[in-house]
Amino acid sequence: MPEIEFLIDTETGKCETEIKGVNGAACEKAARQLKQLLGNPTVDKKTKEYVRRVTTVGKTVKTG
């Protein structure tokens, strides 16, 4: 299940976010939406989950 985790340091006000359960282009879209709300991050890095490839199994159907 996709989620966004926020870690806020109450002493410094520093906020870290991590997008979990979303890969590739969908993650980029979520990150853009966060940037619109929160502004540009100080650090922006891709996680192992971001670069994980999604495997799709194809199916061929013969007719006639």
PDB file of N, CA, C and O in Angstrom, chain B, residues numbered from 101:
ATOM      1  N   MET B 101       0.837  -1.175   0.000  1.00  0.00           N
ATOM      2  CA  MET B 101       0.000   0.000   0.000  1.00  0.00           C
ATOM      3  C   MET B 101       0.888   1.246   0.000  1.00  0.00           C
ATOM      4  O   MET B 101       1.766   1.369   0.854  1.00  0.00           O
ATOM      5  N   PRO B 102       0.682   2.154  -0.921  1.00  0.00           N
ATOM      6  CA  PRO B 102       1.481   3.381  -0.988  1.00  0.00           C
ATOM      7  C   PRO B 102       1.260   4.261   0.245  1.00  0.00           C
ATOM      8  O   PRO B 102       0.152   4.358   0.771  1.00  0.00           O
ATOM      9  N   GLU B 103       2.339   4.892   0.683  1.00  0.00           N
ATOM     10  CA  GLU B 103       2.244   5.823   1.803  1.00  0.00           C
ATOM     11  C   GLU B 103       3.371   6.842   1.744  1.00  0.00           C
ATOM     12  O   GLU B 103       4.400   6.616   1.107  1.00  0.00           O
ATOM     13  N   ILE B 104       3.161   7.956   2.412  1.00  0.00           N
ATOM     14  CA  ILE B 104       4.186   8.986   2.517  1.00  0.00           C
ATOM     15  C   ILE B 104       4.472   9.171   3.996  1.00  0.00           C
ATOM     16  O   ILE B 104       3.568   9.431   4.790  1.00  0.00           O
ATOM     17  N   GLU B 105       5.738   9.033   4.352  1.00  0.00           N
ATOM     18  CA  GLU B 105       6.147   9.160   5.744  1.00  0.00           C
ATOM     19  C   GLU B 105       6.803  10.521   5.947  1.00  0.00           C
ATOM     20  O   GLU B 105       7.675  10.915   5.173  1.00  0.00           O
ATOM     21  N   PHE B 106       6.388  11.234   6.980  1.00  0.00           N
ATOM     22  CA  PHE B 106       6.958  12.528   7.334  1.00  0.00           C
ATOM     23  C   PHE B 106       7.683  12.395   8.661  1.00  0.00           C
ATOM     24  O   PHE B 106       7.114  11.904   9.636  1.00  0.00           O
ATOM     25  N   LEU B 107       8.937  12.831   8.703  1.00  0.00           N
ATOM     26  CA  LEU B 107       9.704  12.879   9.941  1.00  0.00           C
ATOM     27  C   LEU B 107      10.040  14.343  10.199  1.00  0.00           C
ATOM     28  O   LEU B 107      10.750  14.972   9.413  1.00  0.00           O
ATOM     29  N   ILE B 108       9.529  14.880  11.296  1.00  0.00           N
ATOM     30  CA  ILE B 108       9.720  16.294  11.596  1.00  0.00           C
ATOM     31  C   ILE B 108      10.527  16.441  12.882  1.00  0.00           C
ATOM     32  O   ILE B 108      10.137  15.933  13.933  1.00  0.00           O
ATOM     33  N   ASP B 109      11.656  17.142  12.785  1.00  0.00           N
ATOM     34  CA  ASP B 109      12.479  17.446  13.947  1.00  0.00           C
ATOM     35  C   ASP B 109      11.868  18.683  14.609  1.00  0.00           C
ATOM     36  O   ASP B 109      11.918  19.778  14.049  1.00  0.00           O
ATOM     37  N   THR B 110      11.302  18.510  15.781  1.00  0.00           N
ATOM     38  CA  THR B 110      10.601  19.611  16.446  1.00  0.00           C
ATOM     39  C   THR B 110      11.547  20.705  16.944  1.00  0.00           C
ATOM     40  O   THR B 110      11.102  21.818  17.225  1.00  0.00           O
ATOM     41  N   GLU B 111      12.825  20.412  17.055  1.00  0.00           N
ATOM     42  CA  GLU B 111      13.784  21.423  17.508  1.00  0.00           C
ATOM     43  C   GLU B 111      14.276  22.294  16.363  1.00  0.00           C
ATOM     44  O   GLU B 111      14.443  23.502  16.526  1.00  0.00           O
ATOM     45  N   THR B 112      14.509  21.684  15.203  1.00  0.00           N
ATOM     46  CA  THR B 112      15.058  22.439  14.068  1.00  0.00           C
ATOM     47  C   THR B 112      13.995  22.796  13.028  1.00  0.00           C
ATOM     48  O   THR B 112      14.196  23.697  12.214  1.00  0.00           O
ATOM     49  N   GLY B 113      12.858  22.081  13.058  1.00  0.00           N
ATOM     50  CA  GLY B 113      11.821  22.305  12.057  1.00  0.00           C
ATOM     51  C   GLY B 113      12.089  21.575  10.754  1.00  0.00           C
ATOM     52  O   GLY B 113      11.316  21.694   9.803  1.00  0.00           O
ATOM     53  N   LYS B 114      13.171  20.825  10.704  1.00  0.00           N
ATOM     54  CA  LYS B 114      13.520  20.085   9.494  1.00  0.00           C
ATOM     55  C   LYS B 114      12.509  18.959   9.277  1.00  0.00           C
ATOM     56  O   LYS B 114      12.179  18.218  10.203  1.00  0.00           O
ATOM     57  N   CYS B 115      12.024  18.844   8.040  1.00  0.00           N
ATOM     58  CA  CYS B 115      11.042  17.822   7.682  1.00  0.00           C
ATOM     59  C   CYS B 115      11.628  16.913   6.609  1.00  0.00           C
ATOM     60  O   CYS B 115      12.084  17.389   5.568  1.00  0.00           O
ATOM     61  N   GLU B 116      11.618  15.622   6.858  1.00  0.00           N
ATOM     62  CA  GLU B 116      12.047  14.639   5.871  1.00  0.00           C
ATOM     63  C   GLU B 116      10.820  13.863   5.432  1.00  0.00           C
ATOM     64  O   GLU B 116       9.974  13.511   6.254  1.00  0.00           O
ATOM     65  N   THR B 117      10.722  13.595   4.136  1.00  0.00           N
ATOM     66  CA  THR B 117       9.620  12.788   3.619  1.00  0.00           C
ATOM     67  C   THR B 117      10.166  11.605   2.857  1.00  0.00           C
ATOM     68  O   THR B 117      11.228  11.684   2.239  1.00  0.00           O
ATOM     69  N   GLU B 118       9.439  10.513   2.904  1.00  0.00           N
ATOM     70  CA  GLU B 118       9.810   9.331   2.134  1.00  0.00           C
ATOM     71  C   GLU B 118       8.539   8.749   1.530  1.00  0.00           C
ATOM     72  O   GLU B 118       7.560   8.498   2.231  1.00  0.00           O
ATOM     73  N   ILE B 119       8.572   8.543   0.235  1.00  0.00           N
ATOM     74  CA  ILE B 119       7.437   7.948  -0.474  1.00  0.00           C
ATOM     75  C   ILE B 119       7.690   6.450  -0.530  1.00  0.00           C
ATOM     76  O   ILE B 119       8.723   6.004  -1.028  1.00  0.00           O
ATOM     77  N   LYS B 120       6.740   5.679  -0.014  1.00  0.00           N
ATOM     78  CA  LYS B 120       6.906   4.222   0.049  1.00  0.00           C
ATOM     79  C   LYS B 120       5.815   3.533  -0.750  1.00  0.00           C
ATOM     80  O   LYS B 120       4.676   3.997  -0.793  1.00  0.00           O
ATOM     81  N   GLY B 121       6.169   2.424  -1.383  1.00  0.00           N
ATOM     82  CA  GLY B 121       5.198   1.610  -2.094  1.00  0.00           C
ATOM     83  C   GLY B 121       4.836   2.128  -3.474  1.00  0.00           C
ATOM     84  O   GLY B 121       3.835   1.705  -4.052  1.00  0.00           O
ATOM     85  N   VAL B 122       5.646   3.048  -4.014  1.00  0.00           N
ATOM     86  CA  VAL B 122       5.386   3.609  -5.339  1.00  0.00           C
ATOM     87  C   VAL B 122       6.687   3.553  -6.126  1.00  0.00           C
ATOM     88  O   VAL B 122       7.728   3.977  -5.626  1.00  0.00           O
ATOM     89  N   ASN B 123       6.642   3.028  -7.365  1.00  0.00           N
ATOM     90  CA  ASN B 123       7.854   2.884  -8.183  1.00  0.00           C
ATOM     91  C   ASN B 123       7.868   3.863  -9.347  1.00  0.00           C
ATOM     92  O   ASN B 123       6.819   4.303  -9.818  1.00  0.00           O
ATOM     93  N   GLY B 124       9.064   4.198  -9.804  1.00  0.00           N
ATOM     94  CA  GLY B 124       9.296   4.918 -11.052  1.00  0.00           C
ATOM     95  C   GLY B 124       8.487   6.180 -11.279  1.00  0.00           C
ATOM     96  O   GLY B 124       8.478   7.086 -10.445  1.00  0.00           O
ATOM     97  N   ALA B 125       7.797   6.233 -12.431  1.00  0.00           N
ATOM     98  CA  ALA B 125       7.088   7.437 -12.865  1.00  0.00           C
ATOM     99  C   ALA B 125       6.003   7.857 -11.878  1.00  0.00           C
ATOM    100  O   ALA B 125       5.784   9.051 -11.674  1.00  0.00           O
ATOM    101  N   ALA B 126       5.321   6.888 -11.262  1.00  0.00           N
ATOM    102  CA  ALA B 126       4.286   7.219 -10.282  1.00  0.00           C
ATOM    103  C   ALA B 126       4.903   7.895  -9.056  1.00  0.00           C
ATOM    104  O   ALA B 126       4.293   8.779  -8.454  1.00  0.00           O
ATOM    105  N   CYS B 127       6.105   7.475  -8.697  1.00  0.00           N
ATOM    106  CA  CYS B 127       6.816   8.089  -7.578  1.00  0.00           C
ATOM    107  C   CYS B 127       7.203   9.526  -7.927  1.00  0.00           C
ATOM    108  O   CYS B 127       7.082  10.427  -7.097  1.00  0.00           O
ATOM    109  N   GLU B 128       7.666   9.732  -9.155  1.00  0.00           N
ATOM    110  CA  GLU B 128       8.019  11.081  -9.609  1.00  0.00           C
ATOM    111  C   GLU B 128       6.811  12.015  -9.530  1.00  0.00           C
ATOM    112  O   GLU B 128       6.935  13.168  -9.118  1.00  0.00           O
ATOM    113  N   LYS B 129       5.647  11.507  -9.929  1.00  0.00           N
ATOM    114  CA  LYS B 129       4.429  12.313  -9.888  1.00  0.00           C
ATOM    115  C   LYS B 129       4.086  12.684  -8.446  1.00  0.00           C
ATOM    116  O   LYS B 129       3.757  13.836  -8.161  1.00  0.00           O
ATOM    117  N   ALA B 130       4.162  11.719  -7.547  1.00  0.00           N
ATOM    118  CA  ALA B 130       3.885  11.994  -6.129  1.00  0.00           C
ATOM    119  C   ALA B 130       4.884  13.002  -5.572  1.00  0.00           C
ATOM    120  O   ALA B 130       4.508  13.886  -4.803  1.00  0.00           O
ATOM    121  N   ALA B 131       6.159  12.876  -5.954  1.00  0.00           N
ATOM    122  CA  ALA B 131       7.193  13.801  -5.485  1.00  0.00           C
ATOM    123  C   ALA B 131       6.931  15.218  -5.989  1.00  0.00           C
ATOM    124  O   ALA B 131       7.120  16.182  -5.246  1.00  0.00           O
ATOM    125  N   ARG B 132       6.499  15.353  -7.241  1.00  0.00           N
ATOM    126  CA  ARG B 132       6.168  16.683  -7.785  1.00  0.00           C
ATOM    127  C   ARG B 132       5.024  17.324  -7.002  1.00  0.00           C
ATOM    128  O   ARG B 132       5.053  18.520  -6.710  1.00  0.00           O
ATOM    129  N   GLN B 133       4.024  16.520  -6.668  1.00  0.00           N
ATOM    130  CA  GLN B 133       2.902  17.048  -5.902  1.00  0.00           C
ATOM    131  C   GLN B 133       3.341  17.492  -4.507  1.00  0.00           C
ATOM    132  O   GLN B 133       2.876  18.513  -4.000  1.00  0.00           O
ATOM    133  N   LEU B 134       4.234  16.726  -3.895  1.00  0.00           N
ATOM    134  CA  LEU B 134       4.770  17.125  -2.585  1.00  0.00           C
ATOM    135  C   LEU B 134       5.561  18.426  -2.684  1.00  0.00           C
ATOM    136  O   LEU B 134       5.460  19.288  -1.811  1.00  0.00           O
ATOM    137  N   LYS B 135       6.354  18.565  -3.757  1.00  0.00           N
ATOM    138  CA  LYS B 135       7.140  19.791  -3.940  1.00  0.00           C
ATOM    139  C   LYS B 135       6.235  21.008  -4.088  1.00  0.00           C
ATOM    140  O   LYS B 135       6.581  22.095  -3.625  1.00  0.00           O
ATOM    141  N   GLN B 136       5.075  20.835  -4.730  1.00  0.00           N
ATOM    142  CA  GLN B 136       4.130  21.940  -4.863  1.00  0.00           C
ATOM    143  C   GLN B 136       3.591  22.363  -3.498  1.00  0.00           C
ATOM    144  O   GLN B 136       3.355  23.547  -3.257  1.00  0.00           O
ATOM    145  N   LEU B 137       3.398  21.394  -2.613  1.00  0.00           N
ATOM    146  CA  LEU B 137       2.876  21.690  -1.283  1.00  0.00           C
ATOM    147  C   LEU B 137       3.944  22.190  -0.312  1.00  0.00           C
ATOM    148  O   LEU B 137       3.716  23.129   0.450  1.00  0.00           O
ATOM    149  N   LEU B 138       5.124  21.543  -0.353  1.00  0.00           N
ATOM    150  CA  LEU B 138       6.146  21.799   0.656  1.00  0.00           C
ATOM    151  C   LEU B 138       7.324  22.640   0.170  1.00  0.00           C
ATOM    152  O   LEU B 138       8.125  23.101   0.983  1.00  0.00           O
ATOM    153  N   GLY B 139       7.443  22.846  -1.134  1.00  0.00           N
ATOM    154  CA  GLY B 139       8.607  23.529  -1.686  1.00  0.00           C
ATOM    155  C   GLY B 139       9.681  22.527  -2.049  1.00  0.00           C
ATOM    156  O   GLY B 139       9.547  21.331  -1.790  1.00  0.00           O
ATOM    157  N   ASN B 140      10.740  23.021  -2.647  1.00  0.00           N
ATOM    158  CA  ASN B 140      11.828  22.142  -3.087  1.00  0.00           C
ATOM    159  C   ASN B 140      12.608  21.596  -1.903  1.00  0.00           C
ATOM    160  O   ASN B 140      12.880  22.321  -0.946  1.00  0.00           O
ATOM    161  N   PRO B 141      12.967  20.322  -1.965  1.00  0.00           N
ATOM    162  CA  PRO B 141      13.722  19.715  -0.863  1.00  0.00           C
ATOM    163  C   PRO B 141      15.177  20.158  -0.860  1.00  0.00           C
ATOM    164  O   PRO B 141      15.728  20.554  -1.887  1.00  0.00           O
ATOM    165  N   THR B 142      15.779  20.084   0.303  1.00  0.00           N
ATOM    166  CA  THR B 142      17.209  20.349   0.419  1.00  0.00           C
ATOM    167  C   THR B 142      17.996  19.214  -0.213  1.00  0.00           C
ATOM    168  O   THR B 142      19.000  19.441  -0.889  1.00  0.00           O
ATOM    169  N   VAL B 143      17.536  17.996   0.011  1.00  0.00           N
ATOM    170  CA  VAL B 143      18.155  16.796  -0.552  1.00  0.00           C
ATOM    171  C   VAL B 143      17.058  15.986  -1.223  1.00  0.00           C
ATOM    172  O   VAL B 143      15.964  15.829  -0.680  1.00  0.00           O
ATOM    173  N   ASP B 144      17.362  15.472  -2.412  1.00  0.00           N
ATOM    174  CA  ASP B 144      16.397  14.652  -3.162  1.00  0.00           C
ATOM    175  C   ASP B 144      17.146  13.422  -3.653  1.00  0.00           C
ATOM    176  O   ASP B 144      18.044  13.536  -4.486  1.00  0.00           O
ATOM    177  N   LYS B 145      16.785  12.248  -3.145  1.00  0.00           N
ATOM    178  CA  LYS B 145      17.491  11.039  -3.573  1.00  0.00           C
ATOM    179  C   LYS B 145      16.502   9.931  -3.883  1.00  0.00           C
ATOM    180  O   LYS B 145      15.412   9.865  -3.314  1.00  0.00           O
ATOM    181  N   LYS B 146      16.905   9.071  -4.789  1.00  0.00           N
ATOM    182  CA  LYS B 146      16.097   7.932  -5.209  1.00  0.00           C
ATOM    183  C   LYS B 146      16.412   6.745  -4.293  1.00  0.00           C
ATOM    184  O   LYS B 146      17.575   6.494  -3.977  1.00  0.00           O
ATOM    185  N   THR B 147      15.386   6.027  -3.875  1.00  0.00           N
ATOM    186  CA  THR B 147      15.586   4.844  -3.044  1.00  0.00           C
ATOM    187  C   THR B 147      15.681   3.606  -3.921  1.00  0.00           C
ATOM    188  O   THR B 147      15.448   3.669  -5.128  1.00  0.00           O
ATOM    189  N   LYS B 148      16.024   2.478  -3.304  1.00  0.00           N
ATOM    190  CA  LYS B 148      16.070   1.209  -4.039  1.00  0.00           C
ATOM    191  C   LYS B 148      14.691   0.872  -4.583  1.00  0.00           C
ATOM    192  O   LYS B 148      14.569   0.301  -5.667  1.00  0.00           O
ATOM    193  N   GLU B 149      13.661   1.220  -3.839  1.00  0.00           N
ATOM    194  CA  GLU B 149      12.300   0.940  -4.272  1.00  0.00           C
ATOM    195  C   GLU B 149      11.953   1.712  -5.548  1.00  0.00           C
ATOM    196  O   GLU B 149      11.233   1.197  -6.403  1.00  0.00           O
ATOM    197  N   TYR B 150      12.453   2.927  -5.681  1.00  0.00           N
ATOM    198  CA  TYR B 150      12.187   3.749  -6.866  1.00  0.00           C
ATOM    199  C   TYR B 150      12.670   3.052  -8.133  1.00  0.00           C
ATOM    200  O   TYR B 150      11.962   3.032  -9.139  1.00  0.00           O
ATOM    201  N   VAL B 151      13.863   2.486  -8.089  1.00  0.00           N
ATOM    202  CA  VAL B 151      14.463   1.901  -9.287  1.00  0.00           C
ATOM    203  C   VAL B 151      14.077   0.441  -9.507  1.00  0.00           C
ATOM    204  O   VAL B 151      14.490  -0.162 -10.497  1.00  0.00           O
ATOM    205  N   ARG B 152      13.300  -0.126  -8.609  1.00  0.00           N
ATOM    206  CA  ARG B 152      12.845  -1.512  -8.764  1.00  0.00           C
ATOM    207  C   ARG B 152      11.985  -1.613 -10.014  1.00  0.00           C
ATOM    208  O   ARG B 152      11.096  -0.791 -10.236  1.00  0.00           O
ATOM    209  N   ARG B 153      12.251  -2.604 -10.809  1.00  0.00           N
ATOM    210  CA  ARG B 153      11.485  -2.805 -12.039  1.00  0.00           C
ATOM    211  C   ARG B 153      10.190  -3.548 -11.725  1.00  0.00           C
ATOM    212  O   ARG B 153      10.162  -4.481 -10.923  1.00  0.00           O
ATOM    213  N   VAL B 154       9.133  -3.111 -12.371  1.00  0.00           N
ATOM    214  CA  VAL B 154       7.850  -3.784 -12.248  1.00  0.00           C
ATOM    215  C   VAL B 154       7.753  -4.803 -13.371  1.00  0.00           C
ATOM    216  O   VAL B 154       7.929  -4.454 -14.538  1.00  0.00           O
ATOM    217  N   THR B 155       7.477  -6.055 -13.034  1.00  0.00           N
ATOM    218  CA  THR B 155       7.381  -7.104 -14.024  1.00  0.00           C
ATOM    219  C   THR B 155       5.918  -7.346 -14.373  1.00  0.00           C
ATOM    220  O   THR B 155       5.082  -7.571 -13.498  1.00  0.00           O
ATOM    221  N   THR B 156       5.631  -7.297 -15.655  1.00  0.00           N
ATOM    222  CA  THR B 156       4.274  -7.550 -16.135  1.00  0.00           C
ATOM    223  C   THR B 156       4.291  -8.816 -16.970  1.00  0.00           C
ATOM    224  O   THR B 156       5.117  -8.963 -17.871  1.00  0.00           O
ATOM    225  N   VAL B 157       3.391  -9.718 -16.675  1.00  0.00           N
ATOM    226  CA  VAL B 157       3.302 -10.965 -17.427  1.00  0.00           C
ATOM    227  C   VAL B 157       2.258 -10.766 -18.520  1.00  0.00           C
ATOM    228  O   VAL B 157       1.102 -10.448 -18.242  1.00  0.00           O
ATOM    229  N   GLY B 158       2.687 -10.960 -19.777  1.00  0.00           N
ATOM    230  CA  GLY B 158       1.798 -10.777 -20.910  1.00  0.00           C
ATOM    231  C   GLY B 158       0.970 -12.025 -21.185  1.00  0.00           C
ATOM    232  O   GLY B 158       1.304 -13.121 -20.734  1.00  0.00           O
ATOM    233  N   LYS B 159      -0.106 -11.842 -21.924  1.00  0.00           N
ATOM    234  CA  LYS B 159      -0.988 -12.944 -22.243  1.00  0.00           C
ATOM    235  C   LYS B 159      -1.376 -12.816 -23.717  1.00  0.00           C
ATOM    236  O   LYS B 159      -1.812 -11.751 -24.154  1.00  0.00           O
ATOM    237  N   THR B 160      -1.222 -13.886 -24.474  1.00  0.00           N
ATOM    238  CA  THR B 160      -1.587 -13.897 -25.887  1.00  0.00           C
ATOM    239  C   THR B 160      -2.876 -14.666 -26.071  1.00  0.00           C
ATOM    240  O   THR B 160      -3.026 -15.772 -25.552  1.00  0.00           O
ATOM    241  N   VAL B 161      -3.799 -14.090 -26.801  1.00  0.00           N
ATOM    242  CA  VAL B 161      -5.077 -14.741 -27.047  1.00  0.00           C
ATOM    243  C   VAL B 161      -5.197 -15.004 -28.545  1.00  0.00           C
ATOM    244  O   VAL B 161      -5.091 -14.076 -29.347  1.00  0.00           O
ATOM    245  N   LYS B 162      -5.418 -16.262 -28.927  1.00  0.00           N
ATOM    246  CA  LYS B 162      -5.594 -16.611 -30.337  1.00  0.00           C
ATOM    247  C   LYS B 162      -7.089 -16.669 -30.645  1.00  0.00           C
ATOM    248  O   LYS B 162      -7.881 -17.199 -29.865  1.00  0.00           O
ATOM    249  N   THR B 163      -7.450 -16.120 -31.783  1.00  0.00           N
ATOM    250  CA  THR B 163      -8.845 -16.170 -32.199  1.00  0.00           C
ATOM    251  C   THR B 163      -8.962 -16.914 -33.520  1.00  0.00           C
ATOM    252  O   THR B 163      -8.023 -16.943 -34.316  1.00  0.00           O
ATOM    253  N   GLY B 164     -10.142 -17.522 -33.746  1.00  0.00           N
ATOM    254  CA  GLY B 164     -10.488 -18.150 -35.017  1.00  0.00           C
ATOM    255  C   GLY B 164      -9.652 -19.257 -35.400  1.00  0.00           C
ATOM    256  O   GLY B 164      -9.863 -19.854 -36.456  1.00  0.00           O
TER     257      GLY B 164
END
